[in-house]
Amino acid sequence: MPRPRKRPAGAAGPEKKGQSEKRTKFENSGEASAKVENSSPQKTSVFKNCGRNLSNYWLMKSEPESRLDKGIDVKFSIEDLKAQPMQTACWDGVRNYQARNFLRAMKLEEEAFFYHSNCKEPGIVGLMKIVKEAYPDHTQFEKNSPYYDPSSKEDNPKWSMVDVQFIRMMKRFISLAELKTYHQSHKATGGPLKDMALFTRKRLSVQPLTQEEFDFILNLEEKEPS
């Protein structure tokens, strides 16, 4: 049964509009070694790569504004997710090995922040959860897709996706600029966002969050923007 297609963000950096983040096949090409490509999808190996503890929380980037790639609009906002049947969609188009491994590490019911990227004001807009664990990304086999990968074979697919479901909007928008202010402050004080992957691994469109990071960001909902 065909699933609603989600068009996630690229990986060239959240501040620069018009550059693909998640979608670029050669994103972080220097890190896409055979060792990374063939690494185990288990959390132990995935998180070893970025020196972090095991995570049950995630941040996932997607582009909320229209952008054509090979004639296909890759826009997918949180409003688009809400509009899908059962408010559920597949998270396809990831073409970075470490981001793919993070997808493969996700478990049912784990929560993720929906992050609008490559737009005028990037930031966290809502919450969603994982409702289907990693399975082959169909777009790698579709020749008319911007994410077609002729080197990937159906009996040994390179790329994976998960299904996500909308939970709720954030009580207020948490901007990249606000998070950056806390990150810079926490680097000096040892606060929760000192090592946040959004700033230490900017190119990754699928990122792990520690419990401490996730809780701190949720608490920002109750505060006035800094």
PyRosetta script that sets phi, psi and omega in degrees:
from pyrosetta import init, pose_from_sequence

init()
pose = pose_from_sequence("MPRPRKRPAGAAGPEKKGQSEKRTKFENSGEASAKVENSSPQKTSVFKNCGRNLSNYWLMKSEPESRLDKGIDVKFSIEDLKAQPMQTACWDGVRNYQARNFLRAMKLEEEAFFYHSNCKEPGIVGLMKIVKEAYPDHTQFEKNSPYYDPSSKEDNPKWSMVDVQFIRMMKRFISLAELKTYHQSHKATGGPLKDMALFTRKRLSVQPLTQEEFDFILNLEEKEPS")
pose.set_psi(1, 124.6)
pose.set_omega(1, -178.3)
pose.set_phi(2, -61.3)
pose.set_psi(2, 141.9)
pose.set_omega(2, 179.0)
pose.set_phi(3, -106.1)
pose.set_psi(3, 150.5)
pose.set_omega(3, 174.9)
pose.set_phi(4, -57.3)
pose.set_psi(4, 134.9)
pose.set_omega(4, -177.3)
pose.set_phi(5, -92.0)
pose.set_psi(5, 129.2)
pose.set_omega(5, 176.5)
pose.set_phi(6, -101.3)
pose.set_psi(6, 143.8)
pose.set_omega(6, -177.8)
pose.set_phi(7, -114.1)
pose.set_psi(7, 92.2)
pose.set_omega(7, -173.2)
pose.set_phi(8, -77.5)
pose.set_psi(8, 169.1)
pose.set_omega(8, -175.8)
pose.set_phi(9, -74.4)
pose.set_psi(9, 162.1)
pose.set_omega(9, 177.6)
pose.set_phi(10, -84.8)
pose.set_psi(10, -161.3)
pose.set_omega(10, -173.9)
pose.set_phi(11, -136.8)
pose.set_psi(11, 30.2)
pose.set_omega(11, -177.1)
pose.set_phi(12, -93.9)
pose.set_psi(12, 3.5)
pose.set_omega(12, 178.5)
pose.set_phi(13, 124.0)
pose.set_psi(13, 126.7)
pose.set_omega(13, -171.3)
pose.set_phi(14, -68.2)
pose.set_psi(14, -19.7)
pose.set_omega(14, -175.5)
pose.set_phi(15, -84.5)
pose.set_psi(15, -16.9)
pose.set_omega(15, -170.5)
pose.set_phi(16, -102.9)
pose.set_psi(16, 104.3)
pose.set_omega(16, 178.8)
pose.set_phi(17, -67.6)
pose.set_psi(17, 142.1)
pose.set_omega(17, 174.4)
pose.set_phi(18, 94.0)
pose.set_psi(18, -8.9)
pose.set_omega(18, 176.7)
pose.set_phi(19, -104.5)
pose.set_psi(19, 137.6)
pose.set_omega(19, -178.8)
pose.set_phi(20, -73.0)
pose.set_psi(20, 138.2)
pose.set_omega(20, 176.0)
pose.set_phi(21, -100.8)
pose.set_psi(21, -84.6)
pose.set_omega(21, -173.2)
pose.set_phi(22, -67.0)
pose.set_psi(22, -27.1)
pose.set_omega(22, -168.0)
pose.set_phi(23, -77.8)
pose.set_psi(23, -21.4)
pose.set_omega(23, -173.3)
pose.set_phi(24, -72.9)
pose.set_psi(24, 121.1)
pose.set_omega(24, -178.3)
pose.set_phi(25, -58.2)
pose.set_psi(25, -34.4)
pose.set_omega(25, -173.6)
pose.set_phi(26, -97.0)
pose.set_psi(26, 17.5)
pose.set_omega(26, 175.5)
pose.set_phi(27, -56.3)
pose.set_psi(27, 129.9)
pose.set_omega(27, 179.8)
pose.set_phi(28, 54.9)
pose.set_psi(28, 41.3)
pose.set_omega(28, -173.6)
pose.set_phi(29, -60.0)
pose.set_psi(29, -27.6)
pose.set_omega(29, 179.0)
pose.set_phi(30, -67.4)
pose.set_psi(30, -20.2)
pose.set_omega(30, -179.4)
pose.set_phi(31, -97.3)
pose.set_psi(31, -8.6)
pose.set_omega(31, -173.9)
pose.set_phi(32, -85.5)
pose.set_psi(32, 56.4)
pose.set_omega(32, 179.9)
pose.set_phi(33, -77.0)
pose.set_psi(33, 166.2)
pose.set_omega(33, 178.2)
pose.set_phi(34, -60.7)
pose.set_psi(34, -33.7)
pose.set_omega(34, 179.5)
pose.set_phi(35, -62.0)
pose.set_psi(35, -43.9)
pose.set_omega(35, 179.2)
pose.set_phi(36, -70.0)
pose.set_psi(36, -43.1)
pose.set_omega(36, -177.6)
pose.set_phi(37, -58.1)
pose.set_psi(37, -40.7)
pose.set_omega(37, -175.0)
pose.set_phi(38, -96.8)
pose.set_psi(38, 11.4)
pose.set_omega(38, -177.4)
pose.set_phi(39, -68.5)
pose.set_psi(39, 156.1)
pose.set_omega(39, -179.7)
pose.set_phi(40, -65.2)
pose.set_psi(40, 144.1)
pose.set_omega(40, 177.5)
pose.set_phi(41, -77.6)
pose.set_psi(41, -2.6)
pose.set_omega(41, -179.6)
pose.set_phi(42, -68.0)
pose.set_psi(42, 151.0)
pose.set_omega(42, -175.9)
pose.set_phi(43, -61.3)
pose.set_psi(43, -34.1)
pose.set_omega(43, -175.8)
pose.set_phi(44, -59.0)
pose.set_psi(44, -43.6)
pose.set_omega(44, -179.2)
pose.set_phi(45, -79.4)
pose.set_psi(45, -36.5)
pose.set_omega(45, -179.1)
pose.set_phi(46, -60.8)
pose.set_psi(46, -46.9)
pose.set_omega(46, -175.4)
pose.set_phi(47, -80.2)
pose.set_psi(47, -19.2)
pose.set_omega(47, 173.8)
pose.set_phi(48, -60.8)
pose.set_psi(48, -34.1)
pose.set_omega(48, -178.1)
pose.set_phi(49, -62.2)
pose.set_psi(49, -29.6)
pose.set_omega(49, -178.5)
pose.set_phi(50, -116.0)
pose.set_psi(50, 13.5)
pose.set_omega(50, 171.1)
pose.set_phi(51, 64.1)
pose.set_psi(51, 35.0)
pose.set_omega(51, -176.6)
pose.set_phi(52, -122.5)
pose.set_psi(52, 161.2)
pose.set_omega(52, 176.3)
pose.set_phi(53, -72.9)
pose.set_psi(53, 165.9)
pose.set_omega(53, 176.9)
pose.set_phi(54, -58.6)
pose.set_psi(54, 147.3)
pose.set_omega(54, -174.7)
pose.set_phi(55, -128.0)
pose.set_psi(55, 147.9)
pose.set_omega(55, 170.0)
pose.set_phi(56, -117.7)
pose.set_psi(56, 10.8)
pose.set_omega(56, -176.3)
pose.set_phi(57, -133.1)
pose.set_psi(57, 153.0)
pose.set_omega(57, -172.2)
pose.set_phi(58, -143.1)
pose.set_psi(58, 162.6)
pose.set_omega(58, 168.9)
pose.set_phi(59, -127.6)
pose.set_psi(59, 127.8)
pose.set_omega(59, -175.0)
pose.set_phi(60, -129.1)
pose.set_psi(60, 126.6)
pose.set_omega(60, -173.9)
pose.set_phi(61, -94.6)
pose.set_psi(61, 142.9)
pose.set_omega(61, 175.1)
pose.set_phi(62, -149.7)
pose.set_psi(62, 149.8)
pose.set_omega(62, -176.5)
pose.set_phi(63, -88.1)
pose.set_psi(63, 121.0)
pose.set_omega(63, -178.7)
pose.set_phi(64, -88.1)
pose.set_psi(64, -6.4)
pose.set_omega(64, -176.8)
pose.set_phi(65, -114.3)
pose.set_psi(65, 146.2)
pose.set_omega(65, -176.7)
pose.set_phi(66, -60.5)
pose.set_psi(66, 135.8)
pose.set_omega(66, 174.3)
pose.set_phi(67, -153.6)
pose.set_psi(67, 124.1)
pose.set_omega(67, -178.1)
pose.set_phi(68, -87.1)
pose.set_psi(68, 132.6)
pose.set_omega(68, 174.8)
pose.set_phi(69, -130.9)
pose.set_psi(69, 111.7)
pose.set_omega(69, -175.0)
pose.set_phi(70, 56.0)
pose.set_psi(70, 37.4)
pose.set_omega(70, 177.2)
pose.set_phi(71, 81.2)
pose.set_psi(71, 1.9)
pose.set_omega(71, -179.5)
pose.set_phi(72, -110.8)
pose.set_psi(72, 132.2)
pose.set_omega(72, 178.8)
pose.set_phi(73, -77.5)
pose.set_psi(73, 119.4)
pose.set_omega(73, -177.1)
pose.set_phi(74, -92.5)
pose.set_psi(74, 7.2)
pose.set_omega(74, 178.4)
pose.set_phi(75, -59.8)
pose.set_psi(75, 135.3)
pose.set_omega(75, 169.7)
pose.set_phi(76, -157.7)
pose.set_psi(76, 104.0)
pose.set_omega(76, -178.4)
pose.set_phi(77, -98.7)
pose.set_psi(77, 172.9)
pose.set_omega(77, 176.3)
pose.set_phi(78, -65.0)
pose.set_psi(78, -29.6)
pose.set_omega(78, 175.5)
pose.set_phi(79, -65.1)
pose.set_psi(79, -35.4)
pose.set_omega(79, 175.9)
pose.set_phi(80, -65.1)
pose.set_psi(80, -40.5)
pose.set_omega(80, 177.4)
pose.set_phi(81, -62.2)
pose.set_psi(81, -44.7)
pose.set_omega(81, 179.6)
pose.set_phi(82, -60.2)
pose.set_psi(82, -31.2)
pose.set_omega(82, -175.8)
pose.set_phi(83, -81.7)
pose.set_psi(83, -10.7)
pose.set_omega(83, -179.1)
pose.set_phi(84, -73.6)
pose.set_psi(84, 154.3)
pose.set_omega(84, 173.6)
pose.set_phi(85, -54.7)
pose.set_psi(85, 132.0)
pose.set_omega(85, -177.1)
pose.set_phi(86, 61.2)
pose.set_psi(86, 13.8)
pose.set_omega(86, -178.5)
pose.set_phi(87, 52.0)
pose.set_psi(87, 40.5)
pose.set_omega(87, -174.2)
pose.set_phi(88, -130.3)
pose.set_psi(88, 141.5)
pose.set_omega(88, 178.5)
pose.set_phi(89, -152.0)
pose.set_psi(89, 159.8)
pose.set_omega(89, 174.2)
pose.set_phi(90, -84.1)
pose.set_psi(90, 147.2)
pose.set_omega(90, -179.9)
pose.set_phi(91, -102.7)
pose.set_psi(91, 85.9)
pose.set_omega(91, -173.0)
pose.set_phi(92, -101.0)
pose.set_psi(92, 177.6)
pose.set_omega(92, 172.4)
pose.set_phi(93, 85.5)
pose.set_psi(93, 6.3)
pose.set_omega(93, 179.2)
pose.set_phi(94, -75.1)
pose.set_psi(94, 123.3)
pose.set_omega(94, -177.7)
pose.set_phi(95, -130.3)
pose.set_psi(95, 43.8)
pose.set_omega(95, 174.2)
pose.set_phi(96, -132.4)
pose.set_psi(96, 132.6)
pose.set_omega(96, -172.4)
pose.set_phi(97, -64.2)
pose.set_psi(97, -41.4)
pose.set_omega(97, -178.9)
pose.set_phi(98, -70.0)
pose.set_psi(98, -40.7)
pose.set_omega(98, 175.8)
pose.set_phi(99, -61.4)
pose.set_psi(99, -40.2)
pose.set_omega(99, 176.1)
pose.set_phi(100, -60.4)
pose.set_psi(100, -42.9)
pose.set_omega(100, 179.7)
pose.set_phi(101, -64.3)
pose.set_psi(101, -33.8)
pose.set_omega(101, 175.1)
pose.set_phi(102, -64.9)
pose.set_psi(102, -41.5)
pose.set_omega(102, 175.6)
pose.set_phi(103, -58.0)
pose.set_psi(103, -42.0)
pose.set_omega(103, -178.7)
pose.set_phi(104, -69.3)
pose.set_psi(104, -20.4)
pose.set_omega(104, 179.6)
pose.set_phi(105, -85.7)
pose.set_psi(105, -12.6)
pose.set_omega(105, -175.5)
pose.set_phi(106, -70.1)
pose.set_psi(106, 145.8)
pose.set_omega(106, 178.6)
pose.set_phi(107, -120.2)
pose.set_psi(107, 157.0)
pose.set_omega(107, -179.3)
pose.set_phi(108, -53.7)
pose.set_psi(108, 138.2)
pose.set_omega(108, 175.0)
pose.set_phi(109, 77.4)
pose.set_psi(109, -3.3)
pose.set_omega(109, 174.4)
pose.set_phi(110, -66.3)
pose.set_psi(110, 146.7)
pose.set_omega(110, -174.3)
pose.set_phi(111, -101.6)
pose.set_psi(111, 151.1)
pose.set_omega(111, -179.7)
pose.set_phi(112, -139.8)
pose.set_psi(112, 143.7)
pose.set_omega(112, 169.6)
pose.set_phi(113, -78.4)
pose.set_psi(113, 135.4)
pose.set_omega(113, 172.3)
pose.set_phi(114, -89.6)
pose.set_psi(114, 119.1)
pose.set_omega(114, -173.8)
pose.set_phi(115, -114.3)
pose.set_psi(115, 121.3)
pose.set_omega(115, 174.6)
pose.set_phi(116, -81.0)
pose.set_psi(116, 125.4)
pose.set_omega(116, -174.7)
pose.set_phi(117, -126.3)
pose.set_psi(117, 166.9)
pose.set_omega(117, 179.2)
pose.set_phi(118, 51.4)
pose.set_psi(118, 48.6)
pose.set_omega(118, -178.7)
pose.set_phi(119, -143.9)
pose.set_psi(119, 177.4)
pose.set_omega(119, -174.8)
pose.set_phi(120, -58.0)
pose.set_psi(120, -43.5)
pose.set_omega(120, 178.9)
pose.set_phi(121, -133.2)
pose.set_psi(121, 93.3)
pose.set_omega(121, -179.8)
pose.set_phi(122, -68.2)
pose.set_psi(122, 152.8)
pose.set_omega(122, 175.8)
pose.set_phi(123, 164.2)
pose.set_psi(123, -179.0)
pose.set_omega(123, -177.0)
pose.set_phi(124, -87.0)
pose.set_psi(124, 127.3)
pose.set_omega(124, -175.1)
pose.set_phi(125, -116.2)
pose.set_psi(125, -18.7)
pose.set_omega(125, -177.4)
pose.set_phi(126, -172.1)
pose.set_psi(126, -176.4)
pose.set_omega(126, -179.3)
pose.set_phi(127, -120.0)
pose.set_psi(127, 144.3)
pose.set_omega(127, 173.4)
pose.set_phi(128, -142.1)
pose.set_psi(128, 172.5)
pose.set_omega(128, 179.3)
pose.set_phi(129, -135.0)
pose.set_psi(129, 159.1)
pose.set_omega(129, 179.4)
pose.set_phi(130, -82.4)
pose.set_psi(130, 123.0)
pose.set_omega(130, -178.9)
pose.set_phi(131, -116.7)
pose.set_psi(131, -7.0)
pose.set_omega(131, 169.5)
pose.set_phi(132, -147.7)
pose.set_psi(132, 128.5)
pose.set_omega(132, -178.7)
pose.set_phi(133, -73.1)
pose.set_psi(133, 171.5)
pose.set_omega(133, -168.4)
pose.set_phi(134, -54.8)
pose.set_psi(134, 137.1)
pose.set_omega(134, 175.2)
pose.set_phi(135, -149.3)
pose.set_psi(135, 166.9)
pose.set_omega(135, -173.1)
pose.set_phi(136, -59.7)
pose.set_psi(136, 135.9)
pose.set_omega(136, 176.9)
pose.set_phi(137, -77.9)
pose.set_psi(137, 115.4)
pose.set_omega(137, -176.0)
pose.set_phi(138, -63.4)
pose.set_psi(138, -26.3)
pose.set_omega(138, -174.7)
pose.set_phi(139, -67.4)
pose.set_psi(139, -19.9)
pose.set_omega(139, -180.0)
pose.set_phi(140, -67.9)
pose.set_psi(140, -19.1)
pose.set_omega(140, -177.9)
pose.set_phi(141, -103.8)
pose.set_psi(141, -2.8)
pose.set_omega(141, -175.0)
pose.set_phi(142, -97.2)
pose.set_psi(142, 112.2)
pose.set_omega(142, -171.9)
pose.set_phi(143, -64.0)
pose.set_psi(143, -24.4)
pose.set_omega(143, 179.7)
pose.set_phi(144, -90.6)
pose.set_psi(144, 2.6)
pose.set_omega(144, -179.1)
pose.set_phi(145, -87.8)
pose.set_psi(145, 144.4)
pose.set_omega(145, 173.8)
pose.set_phi(146, -61.8)
pose.set_psi(146, -15.9)
pose.set_omega(146, -174.3)
pose.set_phi(147, -109.5)
pose.set_psi(147, 15.6)
pose.set_omega(147, 176.1)
pose.set_phi(148, -61.1)
pose.set_psi(148, 134.6)
pose.set_omega(148, 178.6)
pose.set_phi(149, -129.3)
pose.set_psi(149, 101.0)
pose.set_omega(149, -176.8)
pose.set_phi(150, -64.7)
pose.set_psi(150, -17.1)
pose.set_omega(150, 179.9)
pose.set_phi(151, -83.2)
pose.set_psi(151, -9.3)
pose.set_omega(151, -179.6)
pose.set_phi(152, -91.0)
pose.set_psi(152, 134.4)
pose.set_omega(152, -177.1)
pose.set_phi(153, -111.9)
pose.set_psi(153, 146.2)
pose.set_omega(153, -176.3)
pose.set_phi(154, -63.3)
pose.set_psi(154, -29.2)
pose.set_omega(154, 178.4)
pose.set_phi(155, -85.8)
pose.set_psi(155, -4.5)
pose.set_omega(155, 176.8)
pose.set_phi(156, -153.5)
pose.set_psi(156, 66.8)
pose.set_omega(156, -174.4)
pose.set_phi(157, -67.3)
pose.set_psi(157, 141.1)
pose.set_omega(157, 178.9)
pose.set_phi(158, -80.8)
pose.set_psi(158, -33.0)
pose.set_omega(158, -164.9)
pose.set_phi(159, -116.6)
pose.set_psi(159, 143.6)
pose.set_omega(159, -176.7)
pose.set_phi(160, -124.0)
pose.set_psi(160, 163.3)
pose.set_omega(160, 173.3)
pose.set_phi(161, -144.0)
pose.set_psi(161, 165.7)
pose.set_omega(161, 174.3)
pose.set_phi(162, -125.1)
pose.set_psi(162, 167.3)
pose.set_omega(162, 170.8)
pose.set_phi(163, -102.7)
pose.set_psi(163, 137.8)
pose.set_omega(163, -179.7)
pose.set_phi(164, -122.8)
pose.set_psi(164, 154.5)
pose.set_omega(164, 178.5)
pose.set_phi(165, -131.8)
pose.set_psi(165, 135.1)
pose.set_omega(165, 178.1)
pose.set_phi(166, -59.8)
pose.set_psi(166, 135.0)
pose.set_omega(166, 172.5)
pose.set_phi(167, -104.4)
pose.set_psi(167, -59.8)
pose.set_omega(167, -179.2)
pose.set_phi(168, -167.7)
pose.set_psi(168, 162.8)
pose.set_omega(168, 169.8)
pose.set_phi(169, -76.4)
pose.set_psi(169, 153.7)
pose.set_omega(169, 170.8)
pose.set_phi(170, -65.5)
pose.set_psi(170, 152.0)
pose.set_omega(170, 178.0)
pose.set_phi(171, -64.2)
pose.set_psi(171, -26.9)
pose.set_omega(171, 171.3)
pose.set_phi(172, -152.5)
pose.set_psi(172, 158.4)
pose.set_omega(172, 178.9)
pose.set_phi(173, -69.4)
pose.set_psi(173, 130.1)
pose.set_omega(173, 177.0)
pose.set_phi(174, -106.1)
pose.set_psi(174, 103.9)
pose.set_omega(174, -172.1)
pose.set_phi(175, -77.8)
pose.set_psi(175, 157.0)
pose.set_omega(175, 172.8)
pose.set_phi(176, -57.6)
pose.set_psi(176, -40.8)
pose.set_omega(176, -178.7)
pose.set_phi(177, -61.4)
pose.set_psi(177, -41.2)
pose.set_omega(177, 179.1)
pose.set_phi(178, -66.8)
pose.set_psi(178, -45.0)
pose.set_omega(178, 178.4)
pose.set_phi(179, -61.4)
pose.set_psi(179, -38.0)
pose.set_omega(179, 179.5)
pose.set_phi(180, -64.3)
pose.set_psi(180, -38.3)
pose.set_omega(180, 177.4)
pose.set_phi(181, -60.4)
pose.set_psi(181, -45.1)
pose.set_omega(181, 178.5)
pose.set_phi(182, -66.9)
pose.set_psi(182, -41.0)
pose.set_omega(182, 179.4)
pose.set_phi(183, -58.1)
pose.set_psi(183, -47.6)
pose.set_omega(183, -179.0)
pose.set_phi(184, -64.4)
pose.set_psi(184, -40.0)
pose.set_omega(184, 177.6)
pose.set_phi(185, -66.3)
pose.set_psi(185, -41.7)
pose.set_omega(185, -177.1)
pose.set_phi(186, -71.4)
pose.set_psi(186, -25.8)
pose.set_omega(186, 174.7)
pose.set_phi(187, -60.6)
pose.set_psi(187, -33.4)
pose.set_omega(187, -179.5)
pose.set_phi(188, -84.3)
pose.set_psi(188, -32.1)
pose.set_omega(188, -173.3)
pose.set_phi(189, -103.4)
pose.set_psi(189, -9.4)
pose.set_omega(189, -177.0)
pose.set_phi(190, 80.6)
pose.set_psi(190, 26.0)
pose.set_omega(190, -178.3)
pose.set_phi(191, -75.5)
pose.set_psi(191, 177.6)
pose.set_omega(191, -171.6)
pose.set_phi(192, -60.7)
pose.set_psi(192, -30.4)
pose.set_omega(192, -175.0)
pose.set_phi(193, -97.3)
pose.set_psi(193, 14.6)
pose.set_omega(193, -174.7)
pose.set_phi(194, -61.4)
pose.set_psi(194, -32.3)
pose.set_omega(194, -177.9)
pose.set_phi(195, -115.5)
pose.set_psi(195, 20.7)
pose.set_omega(195, -174.8)
pose.set_phi(196, -58.2)
pose.set_psi(196, 129.6)
pose.set_omega(196, -175.1)
pose.set_phi(197, -62.1)
pose.set_psi(197, -24.2)
pose.set_omega(197, 178.5)
pose.set_phi(198, -56.8)
pose.set_psi(198, -25.4)
pose.set_omega(198, -179.5)
pose.set_phi(199, -112.8)
pose.set_psi(199, -27.0)
pose.set_omega(199, -180.0)
pose.set_phi(200, -91.4)
pose.set_psi(200, -22.0)
pose.set_omega(200, 177.3)
pose.set_phi(201, -134.7)
pose.set_psi(201, 62.1)
pose.set_omega(201, -168.7)
pose.set_phi(202, -57.5)
pose.set_psi(202, -32.0)
pose.set_omega(202, -172.3)
pose.set_phi(203, -76.9)
pose.set_psi(203, -15.0)
pose.set_omega(203, -177.5)
pose.set_phi(204, -76.2)
pose.set_psi(204, 127.1)
pose.set_omega(204, -179.8)
pose.set_phi(205, -89.8)
pose.set_psi(205, -14.7)
pose.set_omega(205, 172.5)
pose.set_phi(206, -123.2)
pose.set_psi(206, 118.7)
pose.set_omega(206, -170.8)
pose.set_phi(207, -131.9)
pose.set_psi(207, 144.3)
pose.set_omega(207, 175.1)
pose.set_phi(208, -80.4)
pose.set_psi(208, 151.5)
pose.set_omega(208, 172.3)
pose.set_phi(209, -125.9)
pose.set_psi(209, 139.1)
pose.set_omega(209, 172.7)
pose.set_phi(210, -76.4)
pose.set_psi(210, 164.2)
pose.set_omega(210, 175.3)
pose.set_phi(211, -57.3)
pose.set_psi(211, -40.6)
pose.set_omega(211, -179.5)
pose.set_phi(212, -62.9)
pose.set_psi(212, -44.5)
pose.set_omega(212, 178.8)
pose.set_phi(213, -63.9)
pose.set_psi(213, -46.1)
pose.set_omega(213, -178.2)
pose.set_phi(214, -61.2)
pose.set_psi(214, -46.7)
pose.set_omega(214, -178.8)
pose.set_phi(215, -64.5)
pose.set_psi(215, -40.4)
pose.set_omega(215, -179.8)
pose.set_phi(216, -62.3)
pose.set_psi(216, -44.5)
pose.set_omega(216, -178.8)
pose.set_phi(217, -65.8)
pose.set_psi(217, -40.6)
pose.set_omega(217, 176.4)
pose.set_phi(218, -59.9)
pose.set_psi(218, -39.2)
pose.set_omega(218, -179.7)
pose.set_phi(219, -66.6)
pose.set_psi(219, -23.5)
pose.set_omega(219, 178.1)
pose.set_phi(220, -64.3)
pose.set_psi(220, -23.7)
pose.set_omega(220, 178.6)
pose.set_phi(221, -55.9)
pose.set_psi(221, -32.9)
pose.set_omega(221, -174.1)
pose.set_phi(222, -87.1)
pose.set_psi(222, -4.0)
pose.set_omega(222, -176.0)
pose.set_phi(223, -109.8)
pose.set_psi(223, 156.0)
pose.set_omega(223, 172.4)
pose.set_phi(224, -70.1)
pose.set_psi(224, 146.8)
pose.set_omega(224, 178.3)
pose.set_phi(225, -55.5)
pose.set_psi(225, 137.9)
pose.set_omega(225, -179.3)
pose.set_phi(226, -75.8)
pose.dump_pdb("model.pdb")
